[in-house]
Amino acid sequence: MNWICGCLGLTTALAGLSSLHAEPRSWTNNSGKTIQAEFAGVQGQQVVLIMPDGSQALVALVSLSSADQSWIRAQPATAKTTPSNKAIRIPAEKRRMPDQVKEPLLYTTIRVVREEPGDCLYESAHFQFKTTAKLGVALMKDVCRAFESTYELVRSMPWGIQPKPEDGRTKFQAELYETREQYLATKAPSWSAGVYSLKDKVFRIPFQELGISDQPGAGGAYYRKGEINNDTITHEITHQMMHEYVPFMPSWLVEGLAEYTSNLPYRSGSFEVSEDATALSGKLPKSSRRRGLFSLPASKPAWVGVPRVWSLTTDITTPHPLESFTLAESGLPPASETPPAAPPPASLEEIGNHYHSSHLLTFFFVRDRDGLPLKKYFDAIHAEKAKWPPFWKSLKEYTARLEELRPAYEAYEAAMKEFMKQPGVEQLPEGKISYPLDLKLPAAPPEAPEPPIPPDRTNPQAVCIKHLDVLLDGRTLTQLDKELHIMFEKVGYTP
């Protein structure tokens, strides 16, 4: 039986387990069905269970047998009550990589919200699909399966990510465009097959990348003419599932994880996670996979080396080495007398190499010591992202206050400009002014507020490198490069 699909009324878990552990025990629901799982506490009226694969599930307390409910009530108060608004997190050592992630059939029911000319809206369990044309029910179900499978894949990985819609939304947003021109009009990269906009929190993709017919069929609805491109969908939806974490990660890891998931063999509705090395060893059959890129050179992408990958901090296309993430005591970034020259735009070949190399380095960390450094890294940025909301709120208030004061400062500057034109007024060194006693200086504007200081004096532009030492785990980049080449040999990859 598939407990994830809800035999006991399970719902998607918020996160992992805290330090409260118990030995696995048998749990029985009101229908007599049983599972083995660890008890991890109670959230409101739901019981937190750790499944054998290391994933977490929430079960309604009332859905359990009377004996199980009595057992829970007998546990120490400190172990059985967790605030319902607090996410419980399984320790990194407890989280395990699944061998396989199956398509969640329970989530693939499509609901037609509206079908109007140029504006159609469909919904599945976790996604809302906005399209510019009517899509057939069978086609939408296939699209939905690809989206919902990626949701389940990311949720099942041992990185501790529990996908949830962006703030203010009840479902993840996806926009499907009838033409590539419509897609590119959203300012999507010209070389992309699909894109997740971190700013808008929307995944966008043109019909042609979904295997949809060029023209509508009977009833004016488009239909599927080939295989749905799971690769592009999986790549970009992985970004969407991780949107809370992306601002705290370097670009190479953001793209590397998306490349990792999109390269997993997908057969008969299942991601074969245990076969994750096949894409690197060349054992996969030839396909039209582009993994988020619209057009790549025909030649095999090249490994660019650890130092270059490590320098892809803020942009996957262009190296941007960052040495420090800490601001000065003032909380302000250091002044730069000469801004660095803009690097030349990357070629498609270079972009392809960056994606490929990011995948390779990420694959290493997925495998490294059973993925423990990567799991701990996600724990570190999970804690990091919780620090920033108060700062962003203060920054918003600070910016709003400056806007309020802008007219007063502009009026003061104009008044001072006129004052300096008065006879006898002279500008002195160090910003001082000499003027006749019969003149009066313009009244100074209200004092500007002090800018808020980021958490730990962390430079918001460099927070993406703050926790990379967790991944290195005491290694230098040179040592990491050597270990990576050992891994290449083991999986049969030739750089």
N, C-alpha and C positions, 0 to 999 in steps of 0.2 A: 504493500500500500504506500501511496505517496503522501506523506504527512505535510509536505510543503503545499500540496494542492488543497489541503483543508479538511482531512478526515476528522481532525479534532478541532476544527475551526481555527487552525493556525493562521497567523497573519505574518506579513513580512516583518522581520525583527528590526529594531532600531540600531543595534550594534552588538558587540561581543559581551563577554562576561567580565565581571569585576573580580575581586580576589576571593569571592565566595564560591568555593568549589565543593562538590560532593561526588561520591562514587556514583556511576550510572545505576539507575534503578528502573524497574518496570513501571510504566504509567498506563492507566486504563481510562478510556473515556466512557461516557454514558451508554454508548452502543456496544461496549465490550471489546473494542479494538485496543491493542497494546503496542507500545514502543519502548525502547531502551533510551534513556536520556539522563543527563545530569541536571540537578536542580540548581538554579542560579538566582533565586529570589523571586520577588513579586513586584510588579508594576501596577499599581492601582488594583483592578480586579482581574489582572492577567498574570499568569505564571510564566516565568522565563525559564526555558529549557535549552540545554546545549545538546544538539543532535550528535549522533556518532561521527558524522563527517566534520564536526567542529563548527557548523553553522548554528545560528540561534533562532529560536522560534518563540512566539508568544501564544499562549493557550488560555482561553477564558477559564477562570477558576471553576465556574459552575458547570463547565463541560466535562470535568473530571469526575471520576467515581467518588463516592462518599468516603471511601478509605483513603484515597489520595488527598482529598480535601482535608481530612482529619490529620493526615501526616504533615501536610504543609503548615497547618495551624499549630502543630506541636513544635515546629522549628523555632529557634531563638528569634526574638523580635528583630534583632539587628541583622539577621540573615534573611528574613522573609519580607522585608518592606523596603522598597526602593522608590523614591519619588517618581511619579509617572512621567514627569517632564525631563528626567535625567536619562541619558543614554548609557546603558551598561555595555562594557567592552570586554570581550574575551581576550585574555593575555595572548601575546604573540606566540608563545610556545604551544598554546592550545589550538590555534587556528591551523587548519590543514588544507592543502590543495586538493580539490576534488579530482577524481580520475575522469569524470564525465559530468556534463551538465545537460539535462534533458529539457526539451522545449516544454514550457508550462502551459499545457493545454487549457487549463482553467482560465487563462488570461486572454485567450485568442478570440473571444466573442466580439464582433464589431457592431457598434451601434451607429446608425445614421442620424446625425443631429440635424443637418439640413443639406439640401442639394439644390442650389440656385445657380443660375448662369454665372460662371466666373467665381463662385464662392460656395464651396462645399466643405462640410465639416463632418468628420467621423471620429469615433472614440473607441478605444479598447480599455483594458483594465487600468493601464498606467499612462497611456498616451492619448493626445488629442491631435488629429491629423487635419490640417487645413490644406485644401487643394484648389487649383484654379479651374478644375474640370471634374466632371462626374467620373467616378471609378466604379467598376463592377464589384459586386460583393465578394466574388471569389478572389479577385485581385487584391482587394483591401485586406482580406483574411491572410493572404500570403505575405503582404507587407507587414501586417500586424505581427505575424509569427516571427519575422526577422527582428522587429523592434523588441518584442516582449522576450525573445530568447536572449538578446543582449542584456536586457534588464536582469534576467535571472542569472546570466553568466557572471556579471560584475558583482551581483549580490552574493554569489556563492564563492567568490574568490577569497583567499585568506588575508586580504589587505584590510579588512574591517570596514569596508565601504557599504553603507546601507542606503541605496539610492532613494531620494525623495524629491518631489517636484520643487522647483525654485520658489522662493518666498512669494506668497500671494497667489499661488496657483495650486490647483488640486491634481493636475496631470502635467506630464512633460509635453512640451510643444514641438510639433514637427510641421514643416511647410513643404509641400510637394508641388513643383512647378511644371506646367505643361510644356514649356519651351526652355531651352538653355538661356535664351536672351532674358527671359523673365528672372531666371535664377541669377544670372550675372548682374542684373539691375539691382540686386540686394547688396552689391559690393562684395560678393564672394570672389575669392581669388580665381583668376582666369584659368589656372591650371588645375583647379580642384574638381572633384567629382561630386562632392558633398561637403558641407561645412557645418560645424556647430559654432554659433556665435555666442561667445561668453558674455558679451555686453547685453544682447537681447535675450539670451537664454533660450534660443530656438535652433533646432536642427533643420537645415534646408538642403534639398536635393532635387535635381531635375528629373522628369519622367524617364529620360533616356538612360539614366544610370540605374533605374529600377527594373529594367527589362520590360517596360510598358510599351504597348503598341504605338506606332507613329500617328495613327488616326483612330478616332472612336469607332466602335462597332455598333451592333444593334442596340437601340435604345439610347444612343448618344453617349454611352459609357466606354471608357478606355478599358482594355483588357491586357492580360499578361501574354507576351509573345515569346518569352524566354525565361531563363532562371532569374529570380530576384537576386540582385547583387548584394549578398549578405556581407561581403567584405567591406565595402564603403559604409554600409549602414552600421556594421559592428564597430568599425573604427571611430566614426563620429559619435555614435550613441554612447560609446565608452567615455568619451569626453563629457557628454551630457550627464551621464550617471555620476561622474566625478567632479561636477562643476564646483562644489564647495572646496575641493582640495586643489584645483588647478592653479589658483593664484599663488599658492605656496610651494609650487613645484617648478623645477627647471623645464624648459620646453622639450629637451631631449627625453625626459622621463614621461612627460605628458603624452608625447607622440609615440614614444617607445612602448608604453602600455597599450595604447590604442592599436599599434601595429601587432603587438603580441596577441591580443584577443582576436584581431581580424585575420590572423594567420593560423588560428587553431582550426584543424580539420572539422568540418561541419557535415554530418551525415545523418540522414533520416531524422532530422529534428534534434540532433544532439551535438554539442561541442565535445570533441574528444580531447580533453585537456592533457591526458597522459601521452598524447602523440604530438606535443607542442614542438618537438625538435624536427619534425618532418619537413617543415617549410625551410629550415636552414640546411638540411642534408640533401635537399633536392629530390626527395622521394615523393613529393606531391605531384599529381598529374598536372600537365600544363593547363593553365586556365587564363581567363581574362582579368585576373585580379589586378587591381590598381591600388587598393588600400588607401583611399583618400586622395590619390593623385590622378589628375585627368589625363596626363600624357607624360610618359617616361621614355627615355631612350631604350632602344631594343637591347642594348648591351646589359650585362649583369651589373647591378649596382655594386659599388666598391665599399669596403671597410675603410673608414677614414682615421682610425686610431682613437684611443681613449682621450688624449688631451683635447682633440678637436671636438669630440662629442661633448665632453665636459664643459666646453666653452659655449655650447648652444643653450644659453641660460634663459634669455628672454624672447628668442625668436628661433624657430627651427631652421630658417633659411640662412641666417647670418651669425657667425661666431660673435659673442660678446662676453669675453672673460670677465668675471667678477671675483675680486680678491677678498673683499670685506663686505659684511652686511650690517655693520654697526655704525650708527651716526655719531657725530661729535657730542660733547657734553650738552651743547645747546639744543640737541635734538634736530638740528638742521643738517642737510647734506653738505659736504665740503664744497666750497666755491671752486669752479673750474675756470681758470683764466682763458684757456683755449679749448673750445669744444672739440672733441675728436672728429676727424673727417669721416663723413658717411662712407661706409664700405660700398664697393660696387655691387650691383644686384647679382644675386646668385643665379646660376644657370639651372635649367631643369635637371641636368645631370647631377649638379651639386646638391640640389634639393633631394633628389632621389637617393643619393649617397647618404645624406643626413638622416632621412627617414629609416633607411636600411640599417645604418650603423646604430641609430638609437634603439631599434628593435633588438639588435645583437647585444648591446650593453644591458638593456632591460631584461632580456632573456637570461643573461648571466645572473642578475640579481634575483630573478624569480627562482632560479635553481640554487644559488649560492647558500650553502648550509641550510638546505630545506627552506630557503627563502626567508630565514629569520631576520637578517638585517633589513630586508625590504619591509617585512611586517612591522618591525620596530620603527622604521622610518615613517610609515603611515601612522603609527601611534603618536609619533612626535609631531607630525603636522596636524593630526587630529586635535592635539592639545593646543598647538599654535593657532589654529584658526579660531579657537574659542576666545583668544585674547583680543582680537581685533575689532569686534563690533562696537565696544565703547569708544575706541579711538576714531573709527569712521563716523560715529555719531557726533563726537566732539569736533571733528574736522568739518563736518557739514555745518554745525552751528557756528564755528569760527569763520567759515567762508561766508555764511549768511550775514554775520555781523560786519564783516569787511564790506560787503555790498551795501549794507545800511549806511556805513560811514563814508562810502565813496563820494557822494555829493559834497559832504562837508570838507573832505580833503581836496577835492578838485576846486572848490570855492576858495579854500585857503591858499592853494598854489597860485590861483589866478590873482588873489589879493596880494600875495607876496611879490609876484611878478610886477604888478603895478607899483607896489611900495618901493621896489629896487630902482624904479625909474625916477623917484623923487630926488630933487637937488640935495646934495650932501650925503646921500646914502652910498655907502661903499662896502663892497664885499671884502672881508679880511680872510687871512689863512685860517685853516681848521674850521671852516664853516661859520665863523663869527661875522657879525655885521656892525658897522659903525654908522650912526645916523644922528641927526640933530635932535636935541631934547624936545623940541616942539612937535616932533612927529611921534606917532603911536603905532607900534607894531600891530599887524592884524591879529585878531584873537586866534589862538591855536585851536585846532579841532580836538574833539574828544580823543583820549588816548586809545590806541588800537589794542585789542586783546592779544595776549600771548598765544602763539600757535601751540596746539596740543602736541605732546611728544609721543611717538609711537611706542608700542610695547617693547620693553627691553632696549629702547633706543635703536630699534631695528629699522633699517632703511626699507621703506615699502617697495622700492624698486629693486631691492636685492634680497628680499625675504626668500626668494626661490632657492637660494644656496644655503640658507641658514642651517638646515639639518642634514646636509649631505655627508657630514662626518659620520652619521649613523650608518649610512650605506658603506662608507669606506671601512668602518670598523677597525681603525688603526692602520690601514694600508695607505701607501702612497699611490699616485696614479701609475707610476712605473710598475709597482708590484701588482696593481689591479690589471694592467695590460698583460703581464705575464700569465696571471691566473686565467684571464679571458682566452688567451691562445691555447691553454691547456684544455679549456672547455670546448674550443673550436674543434680540436682533434677528437675529443670524445663523441661529439655529435656528428662528426663527418662533414664539417663546414670548412671550405677552403677560402680564405680571405682573398 
